[in-house]
Amino acid sequence: MAKPEINICWFRRDLRLHDQAALYHALKENVPVLPVFIFDKTILDQLEEKNDRRVEFIHHAITEMQQQLKTMNSSMEVYYGLPEEVFQILVEKYTINKVFTNHDYEPYALQRDIAIQQQLNEAGISFHTYKDQVIFEKDEVLKDDGKPYTVFTPYSRKWKAKLNAFYLKSYPVEKYAAAFFKQEPVAVPSLKEMGFEAAGISFPSAVTKKEIIKKYKEQRDFPAIDGTSRLSVHLRFGTISIRELAREAFALNETFLNELIWRDFYHMILWHFLQVGEGKAFKKEYDFINWRHDEKDFQQWCNGQTGYPIVDAGMRELNATGFMHNRVRMIVASFLTKHLLIDWRWGEAYFAKKLLDFDLAANNGGWQWAAGSGCDAAPYFRIFNPYLQTQKFDPKLEYIRKWVPEFEGFHYVKPIVQHEFARNRCLEVYSKALKK
């Protein structure tokens, strides 16, 4: 019996069936398109917690897509395994002409895609990748001399100058939906079958809240207010389109649009300076800092037991929900790297383990910004005072009371370090390292 002839659309961090670049190009080929997703054991085996919220989020998104495909008499084939082994199974099962997918810029993803492309090419199958998760990528926004920007403001000016309707246009996937490969629904591996379990939390809505975006500039810095979009996890896994969101932002609020530009900026930095994704400081001299490798202090920070209510509130919110307000992310990162003088890589790794919206480029960019070691970073002598940050951004202590209800009581932990002492120590250690 002849094997069915197909093209494959390999989904990764683009989990939607609308306005999806690779899917659009695949469906246009006039060859039946089989959607494929791989729960990659290389990644999943590294996860310590078996109730990982991100695995559950992906599983939920895949299940929703499967329901949509069912209405078109099609099905996604979902595998749990190593990508090269999965593609070997697919090659034996089908006559595959082409594989379509979208760019992924992280170090592991780049290595994986090179290996898969080589494997497919040896089998006579071509491999095609497209830009989908950012508006501008790689070399699309460069300085006049052809070098990458390392400062955000001039990058954002060039980004906005280059923007036009073409870059925000949606891919009309629905127009070609008849080209999906027709088959009976294929079962999605359960979380349990992959060694995971449900975390039992609800996920943020993928619906754009226009009123929040309109007031974003005025409300975004106050963690007690529902003033941020909570769409970062959907951008991370591609359950919404960056183009659709950028169109909304362009129409409603430039401050919100700037946040999307920061996202492009950090992905561009990761592409041009791959070492930042491999644990190295963007500014090499910052690797000479004599960090305090204090496990006890680090654990108190992780647990939200530093004696600084705004810091503890942020860490407890993260541990309980997988989310932390962006202003508070800056405060807790500054506290770890400057008050406690603990290596930013420790904090980056903890966020990578806990954040539902973890994204290597943005997480690394944020941590190196806080530590002073990154591109366009806060200078090393800028040290957030947690008490002043509280007065400015949680003046009624609503956020703190929610997460640290005991903070005014006798049993609340004493400050792990005094602010003035920590500030002076940080300035001394940083300045000594940076003079080398």
C-alpha positions as MATLAB code, in Angstrom:
seq = 'MAKPEINICWFRRDLRLHDQAALYHALKENVPVLPVFIFDKTILDQLEEKNDRRVEFIHHAITEMQQQLKTMNSSMEVYYGLPEEVFQILVEKYTINKVFTNHDYEPYALQRDIAIQQQLNEAGISFHTYKDQVIFEKDEVLKDDGKPYTVFTPYSRKWKAKLNAFYLKSYPVEKYAAAFFKQEPVAVPSLKEMGFEAAGISFPSAVTKKEIIKKYKEQRDFPAIDGTSRLSVHLRFGTISIRELAREAFALNETFLNELIWRDFYHMILWHFLQVGEGKAFKKEYDFINWRHDEKDFQQWCNGQTGYPIVDAGMRELNATGFMHNRVRMIVASFLTKHLLIDWRWGEAYFAKKLLDFDLAANNGGWQWAAGSGCDAAPYFRIFNPYLQTQKFDPKLEYIRKWVPEFEGFHYVKPIVQHEFARNRCLEVYSKALKK';
ca = [
       0.000    0.000    0.000;
       1.424    3.386   -1.040;
       2.351    5.797    1.721;
       0.279    9.028    1.785;
       2.068   11.980    0.204;
       2.161   14.999    2.528;
       3.927   18.129    3.659;
       4.449   18.664    7.392;
       3.947   21.796    9.454;
       6.026   21.373   12.602;
       4.614   23.461   15.445;
       6.907   24.646   18.273;
       6.290   28.054   19.837;
       3.488   29.021   17.425;
       0.522   27.086   18.801;
      -2.375   28.472   16.769;
      -4.134   27.758   13.488;
      -4.536   31.377   12.371;
      -2.044   34.013   11.200;
       0.812   31.502   11.394;
       3.589   31.951    8.843;
       4.836   28.383    8.376;
       1.318   26.967    8.334;
       0.256   29.478    5.681;
       3.201   28.617    3.419;
       2.632   24.900    3.940;
      -1.083   25.007    3.098;
      -0.472   27.069   -0.044;
       1.596   24.249   -1.587;
      -1.502   22.273   -2.632;
      -0.169   19.110   -0.944;
      -2.029   17.743    2.114;
      -0.527   19.255    5.279;
      -0.016   17.191    8.422;
       0.354   19.293   11.595;
       2.958   17.830   13.976;
       3.984   18.717   17.537;
       6.773   17.072   19.531;
       6.976   17.165   23.305;
      10.757   17.201   23.173;
      12.323   14.885   25.750;
      15.585   16.846   25.532;
      13.736   19.777   27.115;
      11.210   17.961   29.279;
      13.765   15.666   30.903;
      15.534   18.736   32.332;
      12.428   19.941   34.175;
      12.691   19.197   37.894;
       9.054   19.785   38.806;
       6.564   17.322   37.363;
       3.642   19.728   37.755;
       5.360   22.230   35.449;
       2.821   24.860   34.446;
       4.339   25.377   31.012;
       3.961   21.742   30.005;
       0.340   21.933   31.122;
      -0.180   25.184   29.170;
       1.262   23.630   25.996;
      -0.840   20.510   26.479;
      -3.949   22.666   26.889;
      -3.129   24.656   23.720;
      -2.461   21.477   21.700;
      -5.756   19.964   22.876;
      -7.630   23.107   21.753;
      -5.944   22.990   18.340;
      -6.847   19.334   18.040;
     -10.511   20.193   18.578;
     -10.342   22.817   15.832;
      -8.674   20.386   13.426;
     -11.337   17.786   14.161;
     -13.981   20.131   12.705;
     -11.949   20.081    9.454;
     -11.688   16.258    9.451;
      -8.004   16.568   10.221;
      -5.741   15.917   13.182;
      -2.404   16.945   14.599;
       0.014   14.122   15.307;
       1.524   14.724   18.744;
       4.615   12.846   19.874;
       6.618   12.571   23.082;
      10.226   11.825   22.209;
      13.404   13.120   20.582;
      12.846   15.165   17.386;
      15.243   13.081   15.266;
      13.513    9.847   16.341;
      10.059   11.298   15.683;
      11.025   12.431   12.194;
      12.388    8.966   11.462;
       8.964    7.548   12.375;
       7.265   10.114   10.123;
       9.600    9.388    7.216;
       8.743    5.676    7.459;
       5.005    6.382    7.712;
       4.576    9.011    4.958;
       6.014   10.207    1.683;
       7.095   13.663    2.825;
       7.953   16.372    0.300;
       8.674   19.319    2.566;
       8.706   20.280    6.239;
       7.638   23.808    7.195;
       8.311   25.449   10.541;
       9.016   28.850   12.109;
      12.336   30.270   13.291;
      13.445   29.651   16.857;
      16.443   31.680   18.013;
      17.585   29.928   21.190;
      20.914   28.013   21.252;
      19.406   24.551   21.670;
      16.749   25.232   19.012;
      19.375   26.342   16.486;
      21.386   23.140   17.006;
      18.234   21.001   16.845;
      17.061   22.594   13.602;
      20.456   22.132   11.918;
      20.401   18.440   12.862;
      16.808   17.938   11.679;
      17.436   19.769    8.416;
      20.438   17.528    7.726;
      18.422   14.414    8.600;
      15.566   15.444    6.287;
      17.854   16.496    3.442;
      19.509   13.070    3.533;
      16.022   11.602    3.072;
      15.362   13.923    0.118;
      13.028   16.208    2.097;
      13.447   20.004    2.086;
      13.205   22.075    5.265;
      11.684   25.576    5.198;
      11.601   28.067    8.091;
       9.904   31.447    8.467;
       9.776   34.460   10.759;
       6.694   34.327   12.958;
       7.253   35.174   16.638;
       8.652   38.706   16.219;
       7.963   41.676   13.949;
      11.633   42.260   13.065;
      14.375   39.663   13.499;
      18.073   39.020   13.025;
      19.463   41.649   10.615;
      16.225   43.466    9.798;
      16.894   46.450   12.095;
      20.564   47.436   12.098;
      22.576   50.616   12.565;
      23.563   52.570    9.465;
      26.996   50.926    9.558;
      25.384   47.473    9.408;
      26.168   46.571   13.029;
      23.527   45.484   15.569;
      22.149   47.980   18.029;
      23.046   47.464   21.669;
      21.028   50.416   23.013;
      17.259   50.231   22.985;
      16.166   53.820   22.208;
      17.880   54.209   18.803;
      16.860   50.632   17.973;
      13.225   51.446   18.743;
      13.381   54.594   16.586;
      14.702   52.599   13.616;
      12.135   49.844   14.340;
       9.253   52.346   14.211;
      10.636   54.055   11.118;
      10.760   50.740    9.289;
       7.311   49.596   10.396;
       4.550   49.639    7.808;
       1.360   47.731    7.103;
       3.263   44.923    5.334;
       4.971   43.800    8.546;
       1.702   43.761   10.500;
      -0.338   41.931    7.877;
      -1.870   38.616    8.946;
      -1.310   35.393    7.051;
      -4.743   34.257    5.722;
      -4.426   30.645    6.814;
      -8.195   30.063    6.754;
      -8.279   30.630    2.989;
      -6.317   27.396    2.457;
      -7.740   25.276    5.305;
      -9.031   22.643    2.851;
      -5.419   21.520    2.377;
      -5.126   19.960    5.862;
      -4.400   16.227    5.663;
      -7.629   14.316    6.296;
      -7.584   11.622    8.946;
      -9.384   10.455   12.078;
      -8.431   12.268   15.334;
      -5.125   11.056   16.777;
      -4.866   10.880   20.568;
      -2.679   13.449   22.312;
      -0.325   11.882   24.903;
      -1.625   12.682   28.375;
       0.440   14.606   30.923;
       0.601   11.422   32.979;
       1.948    9.401   30.051;
       4.815   11.910   29.799;
       5.513   11.793   33.545;
       3.821   15.099   34.361;
       0.737   16.152   36.263;
      -1.600   19.143   36.197;
      -0.582   22.109   38.362;
      -4.238   22.985   38.854;
      -4.030   26.702   38.083;
      -6.007   28.781   35.602;
      -4.166   30.433   32.733;
      -4.450   34.095   31.666;
      -6.939   34.788   28.887;
      -5.622   35.223   25.345;
      -8.183   37.965   24.719;
      -6.642   41.401   24.238;
      -7.974   43.743   26.931;
      -8.201   47.025   25.053;
      -9.025   49.103   28.148;
      -5.898   47.853   29.911;
      -3.750   48.615   26.864;
      -5.239   52.120   26.599;
      -4.292   52.857   30.228;
      -1.060   50.905   30.139;
       1.298   53.864   30.561;
      -0.519   55.113   33.679;
      -1.122   51.747   35.353;
       1.635   49.345   34.335;
       3.959   50.010   37.291;
       1.462   49.298   40.086;
       1.329   45.597   40.970;
      -1.886   45.895   42.994;
      -3.741   47.092   39.873;
      -4.874   44.837   37.041;
      -2.920   47.081   34.693;
      -0.899   44.705   32.514;
      -2.098   42.556   29.627;
      -0.933   39.155   31.008;
      -0.386   38.161   27.377;
       3.311   37.321   27.736;
       2.685   33.578   28.083;
       0.583   33.638   24.905;
       3.361   35.428   23.031;
       5.871   32.948   24.433;
       4.010   29.929   23.081;
       2.420   31.618   20.093;
      -1.191   31.126   21.122;
      -1.703   34.692   19.905;
      -0.173   36.421   16.891;
       2.490   39.079   17.482;
       1.247   40.846   14.343;
      -2.323   41.109   15.609;
      -1.134   42.348   18.999;
       1.243   44.885   17.456;
      -1.613   46.254   15.330;
      -3.688   46.713   18.497;
      -0.773   48.348   20.317;
      -0.005   50.648   17.385;
      -3.602   51.857   17.417;
      -4.025   52.127   21.191;
      -0.860   52.865   23.138;
       2.756   53.584   22.211;
       4.043   52.573   25.655;
       2.576   49.114   25.189;
       4.028   48.969   21.672;
       7.443   49.761   23.186;
       7.164   46.629   25.324;
       6.739   44.577   22.150;
       9.760   46.349   20.671;
      11.812   45.424   23.772;
      10.860   41.827   23.046;
      12.167   42.105   19.458;
      15.274   43.875   20.769;
      16.190   41.064   23.159;
      15.617   38.429   20.471;
      17.892   40.423   18.148;
      20.552   40.601   20.885;
      20.356   36.834   21.433;
      20.772   36.243   17.698;
      23.841   38.485   17.339;
      25.425   37.768   20.724;
      24.702   34.089   21.277;
      26.996   34.046   24.324;
      24.306   35.761   26.430;
      22.173   32.652   26.038;
      25.107   30.518   27.172;
      25.574   32.061   30.624;
      28.033   34.825   29.769;
      27.740   38.519   30.621;
      27.059   40.817   27.673;
      29.685   43.199   29.114;
      32.629   40.872   29.660;
      34.119   42.888   32.525;
      31.111   41.970   34.676;
      32.325   38.374   34.754;
      35.042   39.591   37.159;
      32.547   40.468   39.912;
      33.268   38.590   43.119;
      29.766   37.233   43.720;
      28.695   35.865   47.113;
      27.741   32.231   46.508;
      25.542   32.155   49.602;
      23.053   29.287   49.351;
      21.183   30.286   52.514;
      20.580   33.887   51.410;
      19.570   32.685   47.965;
      17.054   30.245   49.421;
      15.507   32.995   51.562;
      15.155   35.120   48.431;
      13.582   32.187   46.557;
      11.116   31.559   49.380;
      10.103   35.210   49.855;
      11.703   35.435   53.294;
      14.122   38.363   52.936;
      12.404   40.720   55.366;
      11.784   43.202   52.551;
       8.003   43.021   51.954;
       7.975   44.130   48.303;
      10.678   41.567   47.436;
       8.959   38.803   49.397;
       5.589   39.603   47.817;
       7.055   39.233   44.334;
       8.741   35.933   45.061;
       5.655   34.485   46.705;
       3.492   35.562   43.777;
       5.942   33.846   41.424;
       6.042   30.635   43.439;
       2.262   30.466   43.771;
       1.184   31.511   40.268;
       4.106   31.341   37.817;
       3.681   35.079   37.234;
       5.347   38.183   38.629;
       4.498   41.785   37.840;
       7.178   43.371   35.638;
       7.991   46.259   38.008;
       8.429   43.754   40.824;
      10.645   41.570   38.611;
      13.048   44.502   38.398;
      12.943   45.057   42.158;
      13.603   41.418   43.121;
      16.351   41.069   40.486;
      18.088   44.217   41.698;
      17.806   42.979   45.280;
      19.395   39.608   44.517;
      22.262   40.960   42.427;
      23.014   44.143   44.366;
      21.728   43.803   47.928;
      22.743   40.147   48.255;
      25.553   40.244   45.668;
      24.448   36.872   44.321;
      25.228   36.016   40.715;
      22.460   37.059   38.317;
      22.700   33.607   36.698;
      21.237   32.059   39.859;
      18.218   34.332   39.642;
      17.899   33.833   35.894;
      17.828   30.057   36.389;
      15.224   30.305   39.162;
      12.958   32.450   36.985;
      13.507   29.995   34.111;
      12.236   27.222   36.369;
       9.215   29.100   37.743;
       7.927   31.599   35.159;
       4.980   30.519   33.061;
       6.050   33.041   30.411;
       9.759   32.105   30.542;
      11.503   33.199   27.388;
      15.299   32.913   27.215;
      15.897   36.178   25.345;
      13.658   38.329   27.558;
      14.591   36.614   30.828;
      18.299   36.941   30.157;
      17.870   40.521   28.991;
      15.957   41.455   32.123;
      18.421   39.840   34.511;
      21.482   41.309   32.841;
      19.760   44.700   32.808;
      19.219   44.471   36.573;
      22.772   43.291   37.251;
      24.274   46.019   35.056;
      26.014   43.480   32.833;
      23.642   43.625   29.883;
      23.158   45.803   26.837;
      21.572   49.157   27.639;
      21.573   48.086   31.292;
      21.004   50.105   34.427;
      24.429   51.411   35.573;
      25.951   49.398   38.394;
      25.561   52.265   40.860;
      21.790   52.350   40.293;
      20.577   50.302   43.239;
      16.838   50.137   43.881;
      15.832   51.034   47.413;
      13.025   48.532   48.176;
      11.371   50.928   50.631;
      11.246   53.783   48.104;
      10.027   51.379   45.409;
       7.223   50.372   47.768;
       6.263   53.985   48.448;
       6.139   54.732   44.710;
       4.460   51.601   43.361;
       2.518   50.045   46.233;
       1.752   53.095   48.406;
      -1.335   51.554   50.041;
       0.517   48.261   50.569;
      -2.290   46.359   48.820;
       0.035   44.113   46.844;
       2.202   43.437   49.892;
      -0.797   42.647   52.119;
      -2.049   40.138   49.570;
       1.190   38.144   49.470;
       2.877   38.941   52.808;
      -0.054   39.320   55.234;
       2.225   38.924   58.263;
       4.603   41.757   57.282;
       3.443   44.102   60.091;
       3.426   41.349   62.705;
       5.947   40.270   65.287;
       6.675   37.000   63.473;
       7.694   38.534   60.140;
      11.308   37.710   59.316;
      13.907   40.415   60.041;
      15.650   42.010   57.021;
      18.303   39.684   55.653;
      20.655   42.639   55.146;
      20.497   46.380   55.900;
      19.924   48.563   52.860;
      22.744   51.071   53.401;
      25.291   48.371   54.213;
      24.243   46.380   51.144;
      24.393   49.441   48.921;
      27.910   50.382   50.022;
      29.117   46.790   49.722;
      27.724   46.524   46.200;
      29.370   49.751   45.058;
      32.713   48.614   46.469;
      32.613   45.103   44.931;
      31.345   46.262   41.541;
      33.788   49.162   41.223;
      36.706   46.908   42.200;
      35.785   44.344   39.536;
      35.165   46.887   36.805;
      38.563   48.556   37.301;
      40.397   45.391   36.219;
];
